[in-house]
C-alpha cells in the first residue's frame, strides 16, 4: 500500500494553532505544537512556554525524558541538583539541555520581561514528577564547557 505523503508527510503547525490543553503551572503558559495527538509524533513533544516576570516552577524532574529548552526572548535561570545547589543563566539564542531524572527548577530571571522559550522533550508523554526540595540559599554558578572544547 503506497504512503499518502500529502496527508502523512510534513506538517506545518501555525503559531496561532498551538494547543493550550497541556500541563500548566501558575505563572507559565505552555502550548503544544508537536505531539502524538496533534501530528502523530511517536518520540517527541515540542511546544512553547512563556514564563511571566519573576515566576518560577517548583522543583521537579521529567523521569526518563530528555528535554531541550531554546531561549527566544528574556533571561532564563536554571537551578538543579539534589538541593538545587547549582545554577546557570541562558539568554536568547542559548540552548539548555536537561538529562533524565535531573531535579531542576526553571526561573524567569527578569522582574519585568516575559521569558519566551521553545521546549522539546524526547517522548510525547507529559512526564512531570514534582519534588519536595528545600533549596540551598546560595547555589553555585556553573559555566558549562563541552568536552570537545575543554583544554
C-alpha positions as CSV (number, residue, x, y, z in Angstrom):
1,X,0.0,0.0,0.0
2,X,1.5,3.3,-1.0
3,X,2.1,6.1,1.5
4,X,-0.2,9.1,1.3
5,X,2.6,11.7,1.6
6,X,0.1,14.5,1.2
7,X,-1.6,13.7,4.5
8,X,1.1,11.6,6.2
9,X,4.2,13.7,5.3
10,X,5.4,17.1,6.6
11,X,3.1,19.0,8.9
12,X,3.4,22.8,9.5
13,X,1.8,23.9,12.8
14,X,1.0,27.6,12.6
15,X,1.9,29.7,15.6
16,X,-1.8,30.6,16.2
17,X,-2.9,27.0,16.3
18,X,-0.8,25.6,19.2
19,X,-2.7,23.8,21.9
20,X,-3.1,25.2,25.4
21,X,-4.6,21.8,26.6
22,X,-1.3,20.7,28.2
23,X,0.1,20.6,31.7
24,X,0.1,24.2,33.1
25,X,2.0,25.7,36.0
26,X,1.0,29.0,37.7
27,X,3.0,31.9,36.2
28,X,3.6,29.9,32.9
29,X,1.8,29.4,29.7
30,X,2.6,26.1,27.9
31,X,1.4,25.3,24.4
32,X,1.9,22.1,22.5
33,X,2.7,22.2,18.8
34,X,4.0,18.7,18.1
35,X,2.8,15.6,19.9
36,X,1.1,12.3,19.1
37,X,-2.4,13.7,19.3
38,X,-1.7,16.6,17.0
39,X,0.6,15.2,14.4
40,X,1.2,11.6,15.3
41,X,4.7,12.2,16.7
42,X,5.9,8.9,18.3
43,X,9.1,10.0,20.1
44,X,8.9,13.7,20.9
45,X,6.9,16.6,22.2
46,X,7.5,20.2,21.2
47,X,5.9,23.5,22.1
48,X,6.4,26.9,23.6
49,X,6.5,28.1,27.2
50,X,6.1,31.7,28.3
51,X,7.1,32.4,31.9
52,X,5.8,35.5,33.5
53,X,8.2,38.1,35.1
54,X,9.5,36.8,38.5
55,X,7.8,33.5,38.0
56,X,9.4,30.0,38.6
57,X,8.4,26.4,38.7
58,X,8.7,24.2,41.7
59,X,11.4,21.6,41.8
60,X,10.7,18.7,39.5
61,X,12.1,16.2,37.0
62,X,10.8,14.6,33.8
63,X,11.5,11.0,34.6
64,X,13.4,9.2,31.7
65,X,12.8,12.0,29.3
66,X,15.5,14.3,27.9
67,X,14.5,18.0,27.5
68,X,15.8,20.9,25.4
69,X,14.9,24.5,26.0
70,X,15.7,27.2,23.4
71,X,15.5,30.7,24.8
72,X,13.8,33.1,22.3
73,X,13.4,36.2,24.5
74,X,14.3,37.1,28.0
75,X,16.7,35.6,30.5
76,X,16.3,32.1,31.9
77,X,17.8,30.9,35.2
78,X,18.0,27.2,35.8
79,X,18.7,25.6,39.2
80,X,19.4,21.9,39.5
81,X,20.7,19.2,41.8
82,X,19.5,17.3,44.9
83,X,19.2,20.7,46.8
84,X,19.0,22.9,43.6
85,X,22.6,23.8,44.6
86,X,23.7,24.6,41.0
87,X,22.6,27.5,38.8
88,X,23.2,28.9,35.3
89,X,21.6,31.5,33.1
90,X,20.7,31.4,29.5
91,X,19.9,34.3,27.1
92,X,18.2,34.5,23.7
93,X,19.8,32.0,21.2
94,X,21.0,29.7,24.0
95,X,20.0,26.1,24.4
96,X,19.5,24.3,27.7
97,X,19.8,20.5,28.0
98,X,18.1,18.7,30.9
99,X,19.1,15.0,31.2
100,X,16.7,12.3,32.5
101,X,15.8,12.4,36.2
102,X,17.7,15.6,37.0
103,X,15.9,17.7,39.7
104,X,15.6,21.2,38.4
105,X,13.7,24.5,38.5
106,X,13.1,27.0,35.7
107,X,13.1,30.6,36.7
108,X,12.4,33.9,34.8
109,X,15.4,36.0,35.9
110,X,13.7,39.2,34.8
111,X,11.5,41.3,37.1
112,X,9.6,42.9,34.2
113,X,10.0,40.9,31.0
114,X,8.3,37.6,29.9
115,X,10.7,34.7,29.2
116,X,9.8,33.1,25.9
117,X,11.2,29.6,25.1
118,X,10.7,26.7,22.8
119,X,10.6,23.3,24.6
120,X,11.3,19.8,23.1
121,X,11.1,16.5,25.0
122,X,12.1,13.1,23.9
123,X,8.7,11.5,24.2
124,X,5.1,12.5,23.6
125,X,4.1,11.9,27.2
126,X,4.0,14.8,29.6
127,X,6.0,13.3,32.4
128,X,6.4,15.7,35.4
129,X,7.5,14.4,38.9
130,X,7.1,17.2,41.4
131,X,9.7,17.2,44.2
132,X,9.7,18.4,47.8
133,X,13.2,20.0,48.0
134,X,14.5,22.6,50.4
135,X,16.9,24.5,48.2
136,X,20.2,25.8,49.3
137,X,20.3,29.5,49.9
138,X,23.2,30.3,47.7
139,X,23.6,28.0,44.7
140,X,27.0,27.6,42.9
141,X,27.1,29.2,39.5
142,X,28.2,26.7,36.8
143,X,29.6,27.6,33.4
144,X,29.4,24.6,31.1
145,X,32.2,23.8,28.6
146,X,31.6,21.0,26.2
147,X,34.1,18.1,26.2
148,X,35.2,18.9,22.6
149,X,36.4,22.4,23.6
150,X,38.0,21.6,27.1
151,X,41.7,22.3,27.3
